Amino acid sequence: MSLTTNRSMPSATVIPEVPYLDVREAATWLASAFGFSERLRIGRHRVQMAFEGGAIMVVQSERQPAPQQTLVRVPDVDSHCETARRAGATIVAEPTDHPYGERQYTAIDNGGHHWTFSQSLADVDPADWGGELVGPDRP
């Protein structure tokens, strides 16, 4: 599938929309705590944010939104965690190595959303830890 390029949309294929009561405040916080960068502001109700090859939309919510959960891959979980901690993120799971080859930590942002940041440590066969490749990645 080939997508038409549009400067009004991020190039990522999947773009989560994460709701906040104050979009601009959330975008500023996400940039300082987690390293996202603002890509496009749309009024006061929406901000497109980029991270490496991915993107999220920070969107306006009129009432306190239910917490969202998002996983983001980063090159260095430990330094990312310390930056988030200094910016006021609540770290609910410290950086930990997992048998599936990832080092991860989880934080809660200023809007109550949960973010897991993951660093790949090794290429691990999913069968080694109880997973099963299906679909197009199946050997």
PyRosetta script that sets phi, psi and omega in degrees:
from pyrosetta import init, pose_from_sequence

init()
pose = pose_from_sequence("MSLTTNRSMPSATVIPEVPYLDVREAATWLASAFGFSERLRIGRHRVQMAFEGGAIMVVQSERQPAPQQTLVRVPDVDSHCETARRAGATIVAEPTDHPYGERQYTAIDNGGHHWTFSQSLADVDPADWGGELVGPDRP")
pose.set_psi(1, 132.7)
pose.set_omega(1, 177.8)
pose.set_phi(2, -113.0)
pose.set_psi(2, 127.2)
pose.set_omega(2, -179.7)
pose.set_phi(3, -98.2)
pose.set_psi(3, 141.2)
pose.set_omega(3, 175.4)
pose.set_phi(4, -72.3)
pose.set_psi(4, 134.9)
pose.set_omega(4, 177.5)
pose.set_phi(5, -72.9)
pose.set_psi(5, 138.0)
pose.set_omega(5, 179.7)
pose.set_phi(6, -144.9)
pose.set_psi(6, 116.2)
pose.set_omega(6, -178.6)
pose.set_phi(7, -61.4)
pose.set_psi(7, -15.5)
pose.set_omega(7, 179.0)
pose.set_phi(8, -84.8)
pose.set_psi(8, -4.3)
pose.set_omega(8, 179.8)
pose.set_phi(9, -129.8)
pose.set_psi(9, 144.0)
pose.set_omega(9, 172.8)
pose.set_phi(10, -63.1)
pose.set_psi(10, 159.0)
pose.set_omega(10, -178.3)
pose.set_phi(11, -82.9)
pose.set_psi(11, -9.7)
pose.set_omega(11, 178.8)
pose.set_phi(12, -60.8)
pose.set_psi(12, 149.5)
pose.set_omega(12, -179.7)
pose.set_phi(13, -82.8)
pose.set_psi(13, -37.8)
pose.set_omega(13, 178.7)
pose.set_phi(14, -114.8)
pose.set_psi(14, 126.2)
pose.set_omega(14, -175.2)
pose.set_phi(15, -131.4)
pose.set_psi(15, 101.0)
pose.set_omega(15, 177.8)
pose.set_phi(16, -65.5)
pose.set_psi(16, 143.9)
pose.set_omega(16, 172.7)
pose.set_phi(17, -104.1)
pose.set_psi(17, 120.1)
pose.set_omega(17, -175.4)
pose.set_phi(18, -113.7)
pose.set_psi(18, 116.9)
pose.set_omega(18, -174.9)
pose.set_phi(19, -84.4)
pose.set_psi(19, 142.7)
pose.set_omega(19, 177.4)
pose.set_phi(20, -142.1)
pose.set_psi(20, 155.0)
pose.set_omega(20, 175.8)
pose.set_phi(21, -70.8)
pose.set_psi(21, -38.5)
pose.set_omega(21, 179.9)
pose.set_phi(22, -123.4)
pose.set_psi(22, 100.4)
pose.set_omega(22, -173.5)
pose.set_phi(23, -61.3)
pose.set_psi(23, -48.1)
pose.set_omega(23, -177.5)
pose.set_phi(24, -64.5)
pose.set_psi(24, -43.1)
pose.set_omega(24, 178.3)
pose.set_phi(25, -61.9)
pose.set_psi(25, -43.2)
pose.set_omega(25, 179.5)
pose.set_phi(26, -62.9)
pose.set_psi(26, -44.3)
pose.set_omega(26, -179.6)
pose.set_phi(27, -61.7)
pose.set_psi(27, -42.6)
pose.set_omega(27, 178.3)
pose.set_phi(28, -62.9)
pose.set_psi(28, -44.2)
pose.set_omega(28, -179.7)
pose.set_phi(29, -65.6)
pose.set_psi(29, -45.3)
pose.set_omega(29, -180.0)
pose.set_phi(30, -61.0)
pose.set_psi(30, -34.2)
pose.set_omega(30, 177.5)
pose.set_phi(31, -68.0)
pose.set_psi(31, -46.5)
pose.set_omega(31, -176.5)
pose.set_phi(32, -74.4)
pose.set_psi(32, -36.6)
pose.set_omega(32, -175.9)
pose.set_phi(33, -84.8)
pose.set_psi(33, -42.3)
pose.set_omega(33, -170.7)
pose.set_phi(34, -115.0)
pose.set_psi(34, -5.9)
pose.set_omega(34, 175.9)
pose.set_phi(35, 86.2)
pose.set_psi(35, 12.9)
pose.set_omega(35, 173.8)
pose.set_phi(36, -69.5)
pose.set_psi(36, 158.0)
pose.set_omega(36, 174.6)
pose.set_phi(37, -126.9)
pose.set_psi(37, 141.9)
pose.set_omega(37, 178.5)
pose.set_phi(38, -69.4)
pose.set_psi(38, 136.0)
pose.set_omega(38, 178.4)
pose.set_phi(39, -108.9)
pose.set_psi(39, -42.5)
pose.set_omega(39, -175.2)
pose.set_phi(40, -155.9)
pose.set_psi(40, 132.4)
pose.set_omega(40, 173.7)
pose.set_phi(41, -103.2)
pose.set_psi(41, 137.0)
pose.set_omega(41, 178.1)
pose.set_phi(42, -125.0)
pose.set_psi(42, 100.7)
pose.set_omega(42, -175.4)
pose.set_phi(43, 56.1)
pose.set_psi(43, -142.2)
pose.set_omega(43, 175.8)
pose.set_phi(44, -110.2)
pose.set_psi(44, 12.0)
pose.set_omega(44, -173.2)
pose.set_phi(45, -111.8)
pose.set_psi(45, -3.0)
pose.set_omega(45, -176.3)
pose.set_phi(46, -160.2)
pose.set_psi(46, 137.6)
pose.set_omega(46, 174.1)
pose.set_phi(47, -135.7)
pose.set_psi(47, 126.0)
pose.set_omega(47, 172.7)
pose.set_phi(48, -84.5)
pose.set_psi(48, 133.0)
pose.set_omega(48, 180.0)
pose.set_phi(49, -127.2)
pose.set_psi(49, 144.0)
pose.set_omega(49, -178.8)
pose.set_phi(50, -112.9)
pose.set_psi(50, 152.5)
pose.set_omega(50, 172.6)
pose.set_phi(51, -151.5)
pose.set_psi(51, 113.5)
pose.set_omega(51, -176.4)
pose.set_phi(52, 50.7)
pose.set_psi(52, -123.3)
pose.set_omega(52, -179.4)
pose.set_phi(53, -93.9)
pose.set_psi(53, 8.3)
pose.set_omega(53, -176.9)
pose.set_phi(54, -110.6)
pose.set_psi(54, 179.4)
pose.set_omega(54, -178.3)
pose.set_phi(55, -155.9)
pose.set_psi(55, 154.2)
pose.set_omega(55, 169.4)
pose.set_phi(56, -134.6)
pose.set_psi(56, 159.3)
pose.set_omega(56, 171.9)
pose.set_phi(57, -111.9)
pose.set_psi(57, 122.7)
pose.set_omega(57, 172.4)
pose.set_phi(58, -89.8)
pose.set_psi(58, 118.1)
pose.set_omega(58, -173.0)
pose.set_phi(59, -121.9)
pose.set_psi(59, 151.2)
pose.set_omega(59, -178.4)
pose.set_phi(60, -71.1)
pose.set_psi(60, 136.5)
pose.set_omega(60, 172.4)
pose.set_phi(61, -123.2)
pose.set_psi(61, 136.7)
pose.set_omega(61, -179.4)
pose.set_phi(62, -82.4)
pose.set_psi(62, -19.7)
pose.set_omega(62, 176.8)
pose.set_phi(63, -132.6)
pose.set_psi(63, 165.6)
pose.set_omega(63, -178.2)
pose.set_phi(64, -56.3)
pose.set_psi(64, 116.5)
pose.set_omega(64, -176.8)
pose.set_phi(65, -75.4)
pose.set_psi(65, 154.1)
pose.set_omega(65, 172.7)
pose.set_phi(66, -66.9)
pose.set_psi(66, 143.3)
pose.set_omega(66, -179.2)
pose.set_phi(67, -61.0)
pose.set_psi(67, 138.8)
pose.set_omega(67, 175.3)
pose.set_phi(68, -101.4)
pose.set_psi(68, 159.4)
pose.set_omega(68, 173.3)
pose.set_phi(69, -125.2)
pose.set_psi(69, 130.9)
pose.set_omega(69, -178.7)
pose.set_phi(70, -136.9)
pose.set_psi(70, 140.1)
pose.set_omega(70, 176.3)
pose.set_phi(71, -110.1)
pose.set_psi(71, 132.7)
pose.set_omega(71, -178.2)
pose.set_phi(72, -130.2)
pose.set_psi(72, 131.1)
pose.set_omega(72, 176.8)
pose.set_phi(73, -85.1)
pose.set_psi(73, 135.2)
pose.set_omega(73, 179.2)
pose.set_phi(74, -133.2)
pose.set_psi(74, 158.2)
pose.set_omega(74, -179.5)
pose.set_phi(75, -78.9)
pose.set_psi(75, -23.4)
pose.set_omega(75, -176.8)
pose.set_phi(76, -145.0)
pose.set_psi(76, 96.0)
pose.set_omega(76, -176.2)
pose.set_phi(77, -61.7)
pose.set_psi(77, -41.1)
pose.set_omega(77, -175.2)
pose.set_phi(78, -64.3)
pose.set_psi(78, -47.3)
pose.set_omega(78, 179.3)
pose.set_phi(79, -69.3)
pose.set_psi(79, -35.4)
pose.set_omega(79, 177.6)
pose.set_phi(80, -62.4)
pose.set_psi(80, -42.6)
pose.set_omega(80, 179.5)
pose.set_phi(81, -62.4)
pose.set_psi(81, -42.5)
pose.set_omega(81, -179.2)
pose.set_phi(82, -66.2)
pose.set_psi(82, -39.0)
pose.set_omega(82, 176.3)
pose.set_phi(83, -62.0)
pose.set_psi(83, -45.5)
pose.set_omega(83, 179.6)
pose.set_phi(84, -62.5)
pose.set_psi(84, -43.0)
pose.set_omega(84, 179.7)
pose.set_phi(85, -60.9)
pose.set_psi(85, -45.8)
pose.set_omega(85, 179.8)
pose.set_phi(86, -63.0)
pose.set_psi(86, -30.0)
pose.set_omega(86, -179.6)
pose.set_phi(87, -83.2)
pose.set_psi(87, -3.1)
pose.set_omega(87, 175.9)
pose.set_phi(88, 102.6)
pose.set_psi(88, 8.2)
pose.set_omega(88, 176.1)
pose.set_phi(89, -66.9)
pose.set_psi(89, 144.8)
pose.set_omega(89, 174.3)
pose.set_phi(90, -89.0)
pose.set_psi(90, 114.2)
pose.set_omega(90, -179.2)
pose.set_phi(91, -86.2)
pose.set_psi(91, 115.5)
pose.set_omega(91, -177.8)
pose.set_phi(92, -100.7)
pose.set_psi(92, -16.1)
pose.set_omega(92, 173.8)
pose.set_phi(93, -144.0)
pose.set_psi(93, 115.4)
pose.set_omega(93, -179.5)
pose.set_phi(94, -66.8)
pose.set_psi(94, 160.5)
pose.set_omega(94, 177.9)
pose.set_phi(95, -54.2)
pose.set_psi(95, 127.3)
pose.set_omega(95, -175.9)
pose.set_phi(96, -140.6)
pose.set_psi(96, 139.4)
pose.set_omega(96, 174.2)
pose.set_phi(97, -81.8)
pose.set_psi(97, 138.4)
pose.set_omega(97, -178.9)
pose.set_phi(98, -119.5)
pose.set_psi(98, 153.8)
pose.set_omega(98, -176.1)
pose.set_phi(99, -65.5)
pose.set_psi(99, -13.6)
pose.set_omega(99, 178.7)
pose.set_phi(100, -89.1)
pose.set_psi(100, 13.8)
pose.set_omega(100, 172.3)
pose.set_phi(101, 88.7)
pose.set_psi(101, 14.1)
pose.set_omega(101, -178.7)
pose.set_phi(102, -118.7)
pose.set_psi(102, 146.5)
pose.set_omega(102, 169.5)
pose.set_phi(103, -109.8)
pose.set_psi(103, 124.8)
pose.set_omega(103, -172.3)
pose.set_phi(104, -136.5)
pose.set_psi(104, 153.6)
pose.set_omega(104, 167.8)
pose.set_phi(105, -138.1)
pose.set_psi(105, 159.7)
pose.set_omega(105, 179.8)
pose.set_phi(106, -127.3)
pose.set_psi(106, 136.4)
pose.set_omega(106, -179.6)
pose.set_phi(107, -130.8)
pose.set_psi(107, 156.2)
pose.set_omega(107, 172.8)
pose.set_phi(108, -110.9)
pose.set_psi(108, 131.6)
pose.set_omega(108, -177.9)
pose.set_phi(109, -87.6)
pose.set_psi(109, -177.0)
pose.set_omega(109, -176.7)
pose.set_phi(110, -70.4)
pose.set_psi(110, -8.3)
pose.set_omega(110, 176.2)
pose.set_phi(111, -104.6)
pose.set_psi(111, 3.8)
pose.set_omega(111, 179.2)
pose.set_phi(112, 89.0)
pose.set_psi(112, 3.1)
pose.set_omega(112, 179.8)
pose.set_phi(113, -81.8)
pose.set_psi(113, 146.8)
pose.set_omega(113, -179.2)
pose.set_phi(114, -97.8)
pose.set_psi(114, 132.7)
pose.set_omega(114, -179.7)
pose.set_phi(115, -127.2)
pose.set_psi(115, 124.7)
pose.set_omega(115, 172.8)
pose.set_phi(116, -106.3)
pose.set_psi(116, 128.9)
pose.set_omega(116, 178.3)
pose.set_phi(117, -110.4)
pose.set_psi(117, 133.8)
pose.set_omega(117, -169.9)
pose.set_phi(118, -130.6)
pose.set_psi(118, 132.3)
pose.set_omega(118, 176.4)
pose.set_phi(119, -115.4)
pose.set_psi(119, 126.7)
pose.set_omega(119, 177.3)
pose.set_phi(120, -75.5)
pose.set_psi(120, 127.4)
pose.set_omega(120, 178.6)
pose.set_phi(121, -102.5)
pose.set_psi(121, -32.2)
pose.set_omega(121, -176.6)
pose.set_phi(122, -157.1)
pose.set_psi(122, 157.5)
pose.set_omega(122, 174.2)
pose.set_phi(123, -88.1)
pose.set_psi(123, 106.7)
pose.set_omega(123, -175.0)
pose.set_phi(124, -113.2)
pose.set_psi(124, 131.5)
pose.set_omega(124, 176.0)
pose.set_phi(125, -64.9)
pose.set_psi(125, 123.5)
pose.set_omega(125, -179.4)
pose.set_phi(126, -54.4)
pose.set_psi(126, -30.3)
pose.set_omega(126, 179.2)
pose.set_phi(127, -63.4)
pose.set_psi(127, -24.0)
pose.set_omega(127, -179.6)
pose.set_phi(128, -69.1)
pose.set_psi(128, -20.9)
pose.set_omega(128, -178.5)
pose.set_phi(129, -124.8)
pose.set_psi(129, 11.8)
pose.set_omega(129, 175.1)
pose.set_phi(130, 101.5)
pose.set_psi(130, 4.6)
pose.set_omega(130, 177.0)
pose.set_phi(131, -88.5)
pose.set_psi(131, 172.1)
pose.set_omega(131, 179.5)
pose.set_phi(132, -145.1)
pose.set_psi(132, 118.5)
pose.set_omega(132, 175.8)
pose.set_phi(133, -70.1)
pose.set_psi(133, 133.3)
pose.set_omega(133, 176.7)
pose.set_phi(134, -134.0)
pose.set_psi(134, 169.4)
pose.set_omega(134, 177.0)
pose.set_phi(135, 72.0)
pose.set_psi(135, -151.4)
pose.set_omega(135, -171.3)
pose.set_phi(136, -67.7)
pose.set_psi(136, -19.5)
pose.set_omega(136, -179.6)
pose.set_phi(137, -86.4)
pose.set_psi(137, -5.1)
pose.set_omega(137, -178.7)
pose.set_phi(138, -67.7)
pose.set_psi(138, 134.1)
pose.set_omega(138, -179.7)
pose.set_phi(139, -68.9)
pose.dump_pdb("model.pdb")
